[in-house]
Amino acid sequence: MGASSSKSVVLDDDRQQVMSEKQLSHTFTALNLDDNEARIRFAGLSQEHLQRYEHEFYAEPKNVFAQNAITRNEITSVLVNHKASVKDQHVFNVQTDVEGKATNQKSSGRCWLFAGTNVLRRLLIQKYKLEEDFELSQSYLFFYDKLEKANYFLESMIDLADKDIDDRVVQYLLQAPVNDGGQWDMFINVVEKYGVVPKSAFPETYSSSSSSRLNWLATVKLREFAVEIRKAHEQGISASAIRAQKDRMVAEIHRILMITLGEPPKKFDWEVKNKEGKLVHIKNLTPTKFYKEVIDYKLTDTVSLINDPRNDYSKLYTVDRLGNVVGGLDIRYLNTSANNLKKLAIAVLKSNRPVWFGCDVGQFSNRDIAAMDTDLFNYELAFNVKLGLTKAQRVLYGESLMTHAMVFSGVHLDEDGNPVRWRVENSWGSDLGDKGYWIMSDKWFEQFVYQVVLEKKDVPHKLLALLDTEPTVLPAYDPMGALA
């Protein structure tokens, strides 16, 4: 991915900031009432309560104005802060030389695969002077990720067959056995095992671009298989005997994938014309050969850093039963401050390389202007309510988690070298923003970016050394197990 970045990045001290009592709780006025009396007086909503609420509402003329505007329009369209939208300009003083044309995941949850292949394709665009619209096949990786996830799920069902059906982990895994989403280490797993192909060798199908019906069918079958596995366990059949039947189950999922996505290529010739009109022609390629020799990049030399302020910094974390390839890499996160994520990402961008990242994209984002900015919507002005949760509290109380993966390709720094805004390569088509590229304010990064992926050479030794420590295992249902 280009030249090595500087090793002189100075990280913040990763001592965890402890939230104060003021941040954790409201101050309540003490009343000299016993619990029963308080329940009678305050637990229910009386007509007196409703009359008082309405009186307070109409006592403020601004509420009526807001009501008239918002009852006729989508809430955020009324609340857009014009000043914030104007300041979000597509101007950056640090930007990678090579940028691909924005891709489009359409009606699927494959953002992590698009972001991963968008990082890899830049190497080929640069190496062979290809047009910006060159793409690697996301559908190819999608096929094998689905197949591996099905096998991974069935293995978990065998392992957990002695647990009650109401067990929290069992129920969590049953929710979405073959979710479209994924994590960076899962991207490594599927690419290392199956390689990569250009999009021309395995193009999109209806079900890769619109995956809901495929997911429904595979999920129904996997839940049926879970019933079969648990019944076999109840009958005293051994786990090894059950595993012998698992091959039949995976074969059914494979058949579904073959019918909906097509047969992935085992060999192919790569032919493409570059910007200079010259033909790039490489014969007798396999997907793994294309990845290892043509792309020539080692994904295993990368590492995920997260900002999870609920948990201790400068520690290694993993998530129970999160993965796709049985026997592949476990998910591993190095936890550090948001400020350290920024510093390291900036250093990589300065070295002319993109950065894969995961975030909660639905928070304070606007598709019309393709911007993510905490100042975009003025809820306090319209509703007279303050949104005061900290980042840690949002994760703890179910308000936020990682929902989307994209790629940083630039950043704008002020005179002191501090980030102001970030340039983001999304995978929602080229009609939004700057031909599909979005803007992220630095405040938004602070609050809603949870993960960045870096090459190990870009991570200070003290932090990288944590990879050799025993990870803290978060439960399967932990928010850090969310799939981008």
Buried (B, 14 or more C-beta within 10 A) or exposed (E): BBEEBEEEBEBEEBEBEEBEEEEEEEEEEEEEEEEEEEEEEEEEEEEEEEEEEEEEEEEEEEBEEBEEBBEEEEBBEBBBBEEBBEBBEBEBEBBBEBBBBBBBBBEBBBBBBBBBBBBBBBBBBBBBEBEBEBBBBBBBBBBBBBBBBBBBBBBBBBEBBEBEEEEEBBEBBBEBBBBBBBBBBBBBBBBBBBBBBBBBBBEBBEBBBEBEEBBEBBBEBBBEBBEBBBEBBEEEBEBEEBEEBBEEBBEBBBEBBEEBBBEBBEEBEBEBEBEEEEEBEBEEBBBBBBBBEBBEBEBEEBBBBBBBBBBEBBBBBBBBBBBBBEEBBEBBBBBBBBBBBBBBBBBBBBBBBBBBBBBBBEBBBBEEBBBBBBBBBBBEEBBEEEEEBBBBBBBBEEBBBBBBBBBBBBBBBEEEEEBBBBBBBBBBEBEBBBBBBBBBBBBBBBBBBBBBBBBEEBBBEEBBEBEEEEBEEBBBBBBBBBBB
